[in-house]
C-alpha cells in the first residue's frame, strides 16, 4: 500500500514539473515603483560674466603691479633678519653689549630683549643715512615705474656696499678676493656683494671682540684685587664674585658705563 502511494505521489510530482512550475509555487504580480519627479536638471550655459584674473605684470617700463609689490614685501620679510644681522652694524653692537653684561658678572641683567633692542636702535641710528639713500635711489623710483627691478637693485645696493666697504678691513677683503673664483677687479668698489658681505661680517666680529677685550680689563682688575684681599684675610670659602660684583656695578654706574659704551660704538662708525 505504501509503495503504491509513493508511486502515485511521484507521478503527481513529475506531472507538476512537466507543467513548468514547482510544487506549491505561487506567482505574484511585480510591484510597480511610482515615478518621483525630481528638481529640474540645469542645463550648462556659457558664463559670459566677468571672471577673476590674477594679474602678475612683469613689464619693465611701467609701475610694478600690486602682486609684484606683495611678492617683494614677503621676500624682504623672510630675509630681513639675515640682512639686519649681516649687512648692518647690528653684529658689533649686540656682541659688545653682551660682552659688557658678562664682564659685569650679570648673566640675565639686563635681559636679552633689552640688549637686542638697544643694539637694534643703535644700528638704526648708524644706518639712517644709508637707508635713506637706498630708499631715494632704489625703492622710490621702482615704485614710480621709472626703473626696472634690476636697476633698482643696483641702485639700492650701491650705498649699502659703500657703507660696508668703509667699515671693512683690507685684510679680510684681500683674503676673500684671493679665494673667490671671480676675477679680482682693479677697484675695491667693483667687488660683488658675495665678497663684500662676508668680509664685512668678519671685520665686524674682530672689531667687536677688540672693544670687548678693552671693556673686560677694568672688571678683571677688580676681580683680581678682591680675590687677593680675600685670600690674605683667610676667607677661602667666600666666593670672590659675591664681593666683587657690587664694586663692579658701582664703578660702572659712576663712569656712566652704558652711555660711554654707546658713544664709543657710535663713534666707531663716524
VOGU-781019 format. One record per residue: x, y, z of N, C-alpha, C, O in turn. Coordinates in steps of 0.001 Angstrom, whole numbers, padded with zeros to 6 digits, always signed. Example, Ala and Ser with C-alpha at 12.3 -4.5 7.8 and 13.67 -1.06 7.14 Angstrom:
2
+013190-005690+007800+012300-004500+007800+013200-003300+007800+014236-003319+008465
+012850-002250+007080+013670-001060+007140+012900+000030+007870+013409+001138+008039
***
This chain:
270
+000834-001212+000000+000000+000000+000000+000863+001253+000000+000616+002217-000725
+001882+001195+000845+002770+002361+000947+003537+002570-000351+003808+003702-000751
+003885+001459-001004+004616+001585-002278+003730+002189-003340+004199+003001-004138
+002480+001825-003376+001555+002413-004356+001366+003901-004126+001339+004695-005066
+001232+004271-002828+001049+005699-002511+002275+006501-002910+002149+007607-003434
+003467+005952-002666+004695+006654-003059+004778+006766-004564+005232+007791-005073
+004352+005741-005300+004398+005833-006752+003428+006871-007265+003728+007581-008225
+002243+006971-006625+001259+007981-007033+001790+009382-006793+001636+010261-007640
+002405+009591-005663+002972+010911-005364+004098+011261-006353+004238+012416-006755
+004879+010280-006732+005944+010544-007704+005373+010921-009052+005891+011817-009719
+004288+010233-009471+003655+010569-010753+003116+011989-010727+003270+012736-011693
+002471+012368-009598+001934+013746-009488+003053+014776-009543+002934+015801-010215
+004149+014496-008825+005273+015456-008809+005875+015612-010193+006188+016728-010607
+006048+014485-010934+006587+014579-012296+005657+015373-013193+006111+016119-014060
+004332+015213-012984+003390+015964-013793+003452+017454-013536+003379+018264-014460
+003586+017796-012295+003699+019245-011985+004976+019859-012571+004964+020978-013084
+006097+019088-012483+007331+019613-013070+007206+019757-014572+007722+020701-015170
+006505+018797-015172+006315+018877-016636+005486+020082-017011+005694+020657-018080
+004560+020480-016177+003741+021661-016473+004523+022973-016340+004049+024007-016811
+005723+022961-015704+006573+024174-015676+006536+024917-014380+007012+026052-014361
+006034+024412-013320+006030+025152-012060+006369+024266-010931+006018+023087-010975
+007032+024741-009908+007389+023932-008762+006178+023648-007933+005128+024278-008061
+006365+022653-007057+005257+022259-006214+004962+023362-005229+005860+023863-004552
+003739+023726-005153+003312+024756-004180+003749+026164-004547+003569+027078-003743
+004322+026378-005739+004773+027721-006121+003606+028558-006531+002696+028075-007205
+003613+029822-006131+002563+030773-006476+003209+031966-007157+004321+032367-006810
+002533+032506-008089+003041+033679-008821+002336+034922-008338+001120+034930-008146
+003109+035973-008142+002583+037280-007686+002977+038342-008691+004066+038280-009262
+002136+039287-008910+002493+040369-009849+003617+041229-009269+003672+041476-008064
+004529+041687-010169+005635+042535-009732+005112+043907-009306+004299+044515-010003
+005585+044385-008158+005102+045704-007699+005621+046803-008601+006758+046759-009073
+004805+047752-008824+005189+048897-009672+005748+050018-008801+005164+050368-007776
+006883+050578-009216+007539+051671-008473+007053+052986-009054+007258+053266-010236
+006420+053777-008236+005933+055066-008764+007088+055974-009114+008101+055996-008416
+006947+056697-010154+007972+057638-010587+007875+058937-009776+006802+059523-009637
+009006+059360-009254+009067+060588-008450+009751+061647-009282+010866+061449-009765
+009103+062733-009441+009657+063831-010238+010640+064640-009371+010236+065204-008354
+011901+064700-009755+012910+065474-009030+013018+066882-009559+012297+067274-010476
+013932+067645-008970+014132+069028-009449+014701+069020-010844+015441+068106-011209
+014382+069983-011596+014893+070027-012976+016404+070161-012995+016986+070924-012224
+017027+069410-013887+018482+069461-014031+018845+070692-014852+018388+070845-015985
+019683+071585-014268+020028+072790-015039+020917+072437-016211+021826+071613-016106
+020643+073057-017286+021461+072861-018485+022664+073784-018437+022538+074944-018044
+023833+073286-018830+025029+074148-018791+024898+075319-019758+024502+075168-020913
+025244+076472-019242+025197+077683-020052+026573+078327-020047+027360+078133-019120
+026837+079052-021032+028122+079747-021128+028167+080898-020131+027222+081678-020008
+029288+080982-019424+029490+082049-018443+030035+083270-019161+031205+083338-019537
+029152+084215-019334+029544+085433-020050+029842+086584-019119+030125+087690-019581
+029783+086348-017771+030036+087417-016814+031521+087658-016631+032344+087005-017272
+031867+088596-015756+033289+088901-015511+033962+087772-014760+033343+087144-013901
+035204+087507-015064+035989+086462-014426+037111+087090-013600+037631+088157-013924
+037479+086359-012474+038578+086832-011627+039896+086483-012297+040125+085329-012660
+040748+087458-012460+042017+087270-013138+043126+087708-012197+043062+088802-011635
+044158+086860-012014+045338+087208-011219+046332+087889-012140+046834+087298-013097
+046602+089139-011827+047456+089939-012690+048867+089941-012127+049094+090500-011054
+049813+089340-012814+051225+089393-012462+051941+090052-013627+052297+089402-014611
+052142+091337-013498+052712+092129-014573+054215+092245-014357+054661+092835-013373
+054981+091696-015256+056432+091754-015173+057024+092737-016170+058184+092606-016560
+056251+093699-016575+056748+094675-017541+057846+095513-016928+057834+095780-015726
+058781+095921-017735+059943+096637-017251+059767+098148-017306+060441+098867-016569
+058912+098629-018131+058821+100068-018298+057692+100722-017544+057590+101948-017547
+056844+099956-016900+055705+100521-016202+055857+100295-014705+056751+099575-014261
+054975+100918-013936+054994+100730-012490+054657+099288-012150+053782+098706-012790
+055329+098681-011150+055053+097267-010820+053645+097090-010315+053094+097976-009663
+053063+095951-010614+051700+095676-010186+051663+095395-008689+052693+095263-008029
+050428+095309-008175+050255+095048-006753+050790+093669-006375+051296+093489-005268
+050686+092705-007267+051207+091364-006977+052714+091379-006803+053248+090723-005908
+053405+092129-007659+054859+092210-007551+055253+092864-006238+056208+092426-005597
+054539+093903-005825+054858+094585-004566+054657+093646-003385+055455+093651-002448
+053588+092833-003419+053342+091877-002332+054448+090827-002288+054928+090476-001211
+054855+090323-003461+055927+089322-003505+057229+089897-002965+057937+089230-002210
+057546+091124-003346+058764+091764-002842+058686+091963-001333+059672+091762-000624
+057505+092360-000841+057360+092550+000602+057545+091265+001378+058223+091257+002406
+056950+090169+000901+057109+088883+001576+058555+088399+001524+059053+087818+002488
+059227+088639+000397+060628+088242+000287+061494+089008+001271+062366+088429+001918
+061258+090308+001386+062037+091103+002327+061781+090680+003761+062701+090665+004579
+060535+090335+004073+060236+089891+005434+060935+088572+005759+061355+088363+006898
+061065+087690+004790+061689+086396+005055+063197+086508+005226+063780+085749+006000
+063842+087435+004522+065298+087560+004616+065721+088775+005428+066912+089071+005521
+064758+089484+006020+065100+090679+006795+066015+090382+007977+066958+091142+008198
+065786+089305+008758+066724+089051+009873+068168+088855+009417+069091+089370+010048
+068370+088120+008334+069738+087913+007845+070345+089217+007340+071513+089501+007606
+069569+090000+006623+070080+091288+006155+070398+092215+007315+071393+092938+007283
+069551+092194+008345+069770+093054+009502+071045+092682+010231+071778+093560+010687
+071319+091387+010347+072475+090946+011114+073772+091083+010318+074802+091471+010871
+073726+090768+009024+074954+090636+008248+075360+091887+007489+076532+092014+007135
+074469+092798+007226+074812+093956+006391+074698+095283+007125+074790+096336+006494
+074504+095266+008426+074417+096499+009204+075386+096419+010381+076155+095466+010510
+075332+097426+011223+076207+097480+012402+075659+096687+013575+076194+096783+014679
+074607+095906+013368+073973+095185+014466+074918+094164+015090+074891+093964+016304
+075749+093518+014282+076640+092482+014810+077584+093049+015862+077715+092484+016948
+078238+094154+015550+079168+094756+016506+078441+095238+017754+078936+095072+018869
+077269+095833+017568+076535+096378+018706+076143+095289+019700+076405+095416+020896
+075524+094235+019216+074987+093221+020115+076112+092432+020780+075959+092015+021928
+077236+092214+020097+078343+091482+020716+078985+092301+021821+079271+091769+022894
+079217+093586+021580+079841+094437+022609+078931+094568+023831+079411+094506+024963
+077654+094746+023625+076731+094863+024760+076651+093546+025539+076558+093564+026767
+076684+092424+024853+076651+091130+025538+077939+090892+026329+077887+090374+027444
+079087+091263+025770+080351+091123+026493+080360+092014+027726+080872+091616+028772
+079805+093205+027616+079739+094101+028775+078907+093497+029895+079286+093574+031064
+077793+092907+029551+076954+092265+030565+077684+091103+031234+077587+090928+032449
+078412+090311+030451+079162+089201+031036+080331+089683+031879+080666+089060+032886
+080960+090794+031477+082063+091330+032270+081596+091820+033635+082334+091733+034616
+080386+092329+033695+079825+092742+034975+079506+091554+035877+079369+091718+037089
+079386+090377+035308+079011+089204+036076+077519+089015+036197+077058+088204+037000
+076751+089758+035403+075286+089655+035411+074868+088877+034167+074961+089384+033049
+074410+087653+034367+074107+086783+033237+072771+087113+032579+072611+086930+031372
+071828+087590+033351+070476+087842+032810+070018+089278+033011+068859+089589+032735
+070883+090156+033477+070519+091562+033699+071554+092418+032989+072741+092324+033301
+071133+093262+032030+069769+093415+031507+069339+092194+030702+070185+091432+030234
+068021+091999+030535+067540+090828+029783+067970+090883+028319+068386+091924+027811
+067857+089733+027656+068236+089659+026245+067408+090597+025379+067918+091158+024409
+066116+090773+025723+065272+091670+024928+065788+093101+024976+065738+093819+023977
+066286+093518+026146+066799+094886+026277+068104+095042+025499+068307+096050+024823
+068979+094060+025592+070268+094133+024888+070054+094151+023376+070647+094969+022673
+069208+093252+022879+068947+093197+021438+068214+094456+020972+068506+094979+019896
+067266+094944+021773+066546+096159+021391+067457+097373+021340+067361+098183+020418
+068343+097508+022325+069282+098630+022302+070223+098531+021108+070496+099533+020448
+070721+097325+020829+071584+097150+019664+070845+097459+018368+071434+098006+017436
+069570+097116+018299+068779+097373+017091+068619+098863+016842+068810+099326+015718
+068269+099620+017878+068042+101051+017669+069348+101811+017483+069370+102820+016778
+070425+101359+018090+071724+101963+017791+072120+101692+016339+072713+102548+015682
+071790+100503+015846+072082+100189+014448+071250+101048+013500+071750+101511+012475
+069984+101260+013843+069144+102135+013007+069671+103564+013007+069598+104256+011992
+070200+104006+014144+070775+105357+014208+071991+105465+013288+072174+106472+012604
+072814+104423+013277+074007+104438+012430+073636+104293+010954+074240+104933+010094
+072641+103451+010662+072296+103142+009283+071293+104115+008678+070941+103964+007508
+070827+105093+009415+069795+106003+008902+070207+106702+007599+069413+106702+006658
+071401+107298+007493+071764+107925+006208+071828+106927+005051+071400+107237+003939
+072355+105747+005307+072449+104735+004239+071081+104254+003802+070831+104097+002607
+070190+104017+004756+068842+103573+004407+068075+104654+003640+067284+104341+002751
+068306+105907+003978+067644+106999+003247+068103+107042+001787+067289+107241+000885
+069398+106857+001559+069894+106839+000179+069351+105643-000588+069000+105768-001761
+069278+104489+000058+068727+103311-000616+067265+103514-000985+066825+103068-002045
+066514+104178-000126+065108+104452-000421+064953+105444-001566+064101+105266-002436
+065769+106481-001565+065647+107526-002591+066133+107042-003957+065538+107376-004981
+067204+106262-003976+067810+105883-005248+067272+104571-005816+067351+104344-007023
+066730+103713-004967+066289+102416-005448+064811+102146-005315+064154+101808-006300
+064267+102290-004104+062889+101871-003868+061873+102817-004486+060957+102367-005174
+062013+104113-004258+061022+105060-004766+060971+105112-006290+059870+105127-006840
+062097+105141-007005+061997+105057-008477+061378+103757-008969+060703+103755-009998
+061588+102655-008265+060967+101390-008666+059459+101453-008507+058722+101033-009399
+058998+101971-007384+057556+102078-007167+056902+103053-008134+055732+102896-008481
+057651+104058-008569+057116+105016-009530+057177+104513-010964+056649+105168-011862
+057802+103378-011200+057894+102834-012547+058956+103469-013396+058916+103332-014618
+059908+104159-012804+060941+104838-013573+062083+103903-013945+062731+104105-014972
+062340+102888-013134+063428+101956-013401+062911+100531-013223+061843+100318-012649
+063667+099570-013714+063286+098160-013604+063760+097581-012271+064414+098260-011480
+063413+096308-012038+063809+095664-010794+065322+095511-010700+065900+095725-009634
+065966+095143-011798+067422+095004-011776+068122+096321-011528+069086+096383-010765
+067644+097374-012169+068240+098688-011939+068001+099171-010519+068864+099829-009937
+066844+098856-009954+066565+099243-008573+067493+098522-007609+067962+099113-006637
+067763+097240-007875+068679+096502-007002+070084+097092-007064+070738+097245-006033
+070544+097419-008252+071876+098001-008388+071953+099362-007705+072948+099679-007054
+070904+100161-007855+070914+101489-007242+070845+101412-005726+071491+102202-005039
+070066+100465-005191+069932+100359-003734+071147+099707-003092+071488+100035-001956
+071799+098804-003785+072969+098134-003206+074210+099018-003212+075176+098721-002510
+074203+100089-003983+075361+100982-004024+075670+101630-002685+076788+101477-002193
+074718+102360-002060+075004+102948-000738+075338+101919+000328+076188+102168+001183
+074679+100762+000287+074969+099719+001278+076382+099174+001108+077081+098939+002094
+076803+098973-000133+078169+098499-000377+079199+099532+000072+080249+099184+000612
+078883+100804-000158+079803+101863+000280+079967+101866+001797+081074+102023+002311
+078846+101689+002509+078922+101631+003976+079750+100442+004443+080583+100584+005338
+079536+099282+003856+080271+098097+004293+081750+098203+003972+082587+097803+004782
+082091+098740+002794+083499+098877+002438+084219+099871+003334+085400+099695+003631
+083522+100908+003765+084156+101902+004645+084412+101357+006048+085185+101948+006802
+083778+100241+006413+083961+099662+007749+084536+098249+007685+084376+097470+008625
+085203+097919+006582+085803+096603+006405+087313+096752+006289+087804+097634+005586
+088035+095900+006970+089488+095937+006917+089993+095367+005590+089334+094549+004948
+091180+095826+005204+091745+095382+003929+092148+093912+003971+092114+093229+002948
+092529+093425+005151+092954+092034+005239+091835+091062+004905+092044+090099+004167
+090640+091312+005449+089504+090436+005154+089110+090510+003681+088807+089491+003059
+089118+091726+003127+088773+091869+001714+089784+091149+000820+089409+090469-000135
+091068+091308+001142+092095+090657+000315+092002+089137+000416+092190+088443-000583
+091713+088608+001613+091613+087165+001765+090466+086590+000950+090644+085597+000244
+089280+087210+001042+088127+086702+000305+088271+086922-001196+087829+086094-001993
+088888+088034-001581+089089+088264-003019+090076+087265-003607+089963+086897-004776
+091043+086824-002805+092041+085870-003315+091470+084465-003485+091895+083732-004378
+090516+084082-002643+089941+082736-002748+088663+082713-003571+088104+081642-003806
+088190+083869-004011+086961+083918-004798+087233+083422-006217+088277+083735-006789
+086300+082645-006796+086503+082190-008183+086364+083310-009201+086779+083158-010350
+085789+084430-008793+085633+085550-009710+086974+086271-009889+087788+086297-008965
+087207+086850-011056+088451+087616-011250+088478+088847-010354+087459+089510-010159
+089655+089144-009813+089797+090280-008896+089742+091587-009682+090554+091792-010585
+088803+092472-009357+088714+093739-010101+089833+094690-009686+090512+094482-008680
+090002+095723-010479+091044+096710-010184+090642+097617-009032+091496+098037-008252
+089365+097922-008912+088889+098791-007839+088138+097968-006791+087505+096959-007100
+088228+098425-005564+087528+097737-004481+086021+097874-004645+085269+096969-004281
+085578+099002-005191+084142+099245-005354+083496+098266-006340+082277+098096-006334
+084303+097627-007180+083757+096698-008164+083598+095283-007625+083146+094400-008355
+083952+095049-006381+083756+093730-005794+082267+093430-005654+081466+094332-005409
+081904+092167-005810+080499+091780-005699+080095+091715-004233+080929+091660-003329
+078767+091724-004033+078245+091640-002664+078570+090300-002011+078704+090235-000789
+078699+089243-002788+079040+087943-002215+080443+087929-001609+080749+087073-000779
+081290+088864-002014+082624+089001-001419+082655+090045-000324+083352+089878+000676
+081897+091130-000506+081936+092230+000457+081233+091856+001764+081716+092197+002844
+080102+091163+001674+079320+090877+002883+080081+089985+003866+080164+090354+005037
+080648+088826+003469+081404+088049+004457+082634+088760+004991+082988+088596+006158
+083299+089562+004136+084441+090336+004629+083999+091359+005669+084695+091584+006658
+082850+091971+005448+082321+092943+006410+081963+092265+007730+082226+092817+008798
+081367+091076+007667+080991+090357+008888+082231+089960+009685+082252+090100+010908
+083262+089467+009003+084497+089099+009701+085152+090318+010343+085666+090239+011459
+085133+091424+009648+085703+092651+010212+084906+093134+011419+085486+093613+012393
+083582+093010+011360+082749+093414+012489+083004+092527+013710+083054+093020+014837
+083164+091236+013489+083460+090347+014607+084796+090712+015268+084903+090734+016494
+085793+090994+014456+087095+091361+015015+087012+092662+015800+087568+092761+016893
+086329+093656+015258+086188+094938+015963+085418+094769+017271+085770+095373+018285
+084372+093953+017249+083569+093746+018453+084381+093084+019557+084259+093461+020722
+085204+092108+019212+085998+091432+020244+087129+092323+020756+087515+092212+021920
+087657+093188+019923+088675+094133+020400+088068+095097+021424+088653+095338+022480
+086908+095638+021110+086239+096534+022053+085854+095786+023327+085988+096323+024427
+085376+094550+023186+085016+093765+024359+086201+093454+025247+086064+093424+026470
+087374+093220+024651+088571+092982+025459+088942+094211+026283+089308+094095+027453
+088847+095378+025672+089150+096612+026403+088156+096820+027555+088538+097299+028623
+086903+096467+027344+085896+096608+028398+086157+095624+029539+085893+095942+030698
+086666+094449+029229+086878+093411+030240+088013+093761+031211+087995+093300+032352
+088990+094556+030792+090197+094773+031598+089894+095367+032973+090340+094793+033967
+089157+096491+033095+088925+097030+034456+088151+096085+035367+088413+096035+036569
+087213+095343+034819+086469+094395+035655+087352+093221+036079+087191+092685+037176
+088288+092822+035209+089217+091763+035577+090146+092216+036704+090468+091439+037603
+090570+093470+036650+091422+094004+037720+090680+093997+039052+091262+093651+040080
+089416+094369+039047+088627+094354+040287+088520+092933+040841+088649+092729+042048
+088284+091946+039965+088193+090559+040416+089511+090083+041032+089504+089386+042047
+090645+090457+040418+091947+090040+040951+092219+090681+042308+092721+090017+043215
+091895+091958+042456+092130+092647+043734+091273+092036+044834+091763+091789+045936
+090016+091795+044549+089121+091216+045550+089561+089810+045935+089516+089449+047111
+089987+089015+044959+090450+087652+045261+091698+087678+046129+091829+086876+047054
+092621+088599+045838+093841+088693+046639+093539+089113+048073+094123+088580+049017
+092635+090060+048231+092273+090516+049580+091610+089401+050370+091915+089211+051547
+090714+088669+049744+090040+087578+050446+091015+086470+050841+090889+085893+051921
+091984+086169+049977+092962+085145+050314+093881+085611+051444+094253+084817+052309
+094244+086882+051440+095092+087395+052519+094366+087415+053851+095000+087281+054898
+093061+087579+053834+092263+087553+055053+091893+086140+055483+091309+085954+056551
+092214+085173+054693+091915+083802+055038+090496+083383+054734+090054+082337+055209
+089770+084162+053961+088384+083810+053611+088396+082965+052341+088036+083427+051258
+088814+081734+052504+088957+080853+051354+087620+080343+050838+087490+080033+049654
+086625+080254+051717+085345+079666+051341+084373+080696+050760+083320+080326+050240
+084715+081978+050846+083820+083016+050331+084089+083223+048848+085218+083550+048481
+083092+083047+047976+083310+083271+046533+083656+084730+046263+082956+085621+046744
+084704+084993+045517+085085+086389+045237+084033+087162+044468+083962+088386+044584
+083199+086464+043671+082213+087172+042853+081171+087873+043721+080634+088906+043322
+080880+087330+044895+079910+087973+045776+080402+089318+046267+079605+090223+046513
+081706+089455+046410+082280+090708+046903+082593+091654+045755+082403+092863+045880
+083070+091117+044643+083484+091991+043533+082302+092534+042744+082410+093598+042136
+081175+091823+042741+080033+092270+041938+079534+093651+042339+079329+094484+041456
+079326+093939+043623+078879+095309+043966+079881+096378+043548+079486+097460+043113
+081181+096084+043677+082182+097077+043289+082187+097305+041778+082369+098435+041323
+081990+096249+041003+081956+096406+039548+080723+097205+039121+080811+098067+038247
+079589+096921+039731+078378+097677+039396+078539+099142+039800+078133+100039+039061
+079139+099388+040984+079350+100769+041437+080273+101518+040489+080000+102665+040136
+081369+100880+040073+082287+101517+039127+081605+101797+037802+081802+102861+037214
+080808+100857+037327+080136+101023+036033+079124+102161+036077+078958+102888+035098
+078454+102314+037201+077471+103400+037327+078174+104744+037462+077720+105742+036903
+079278+104774+038201+079988+106044+038415+080545+106614+037116+080540+107831+036926
+081020+105762+036227+081569+106255+034956+080502+106346+033881+080819+106653+032732
+079226+106083+034227+078125+106109+033260+078446+105165+032103+078568+105573+030948
+078578+103876+032463+079118+102890+031539+078308+102687+030277+078884+102632+029190
+076990+102571+030380+076184+102291+029185+076274+103444+028181+076380+103223+026975
+076230+104677+028697+076348+105828+027789+077727+105875+027144+077859+106195+025962
+078756+105553+027930+080117+105569+027391+080302+104505+026316+080941+104752+025293
+079743+103327+026548+079873+102257+025552+079080+102592+024289+079559+102366+023178
+077859+103135+024456+077056+103517+023291+077761+104610+022479+077745+104581+021248
+078373+105561+023165+079097+106625+022461+080296+106056+021710+080580+106464+020584
+080992+105121+022328+082158+104504+021676+081730+103745+020431+082394+103818+019397
+080628+103018+020525+080146+102266+019369+079722+103183+018238+080041+102926+017077
+079009+104248+018563+078561+105165+017517+079750+105890+016866+079762+106095+015652
+080731+106268+017660+081886+106975+017103+082763+106062+016259+083518+106537+015411
+082669+104759+016484+083488+103845+015678+083028+103773+014241+083752+103257+013389
+081835+104281+013948+081301+104287+012570+081367+105684+011947+081030+105841+010774
+081776+106663+012677+081799+108017+012136+083092+108296+011355+083273+109396+010832
***
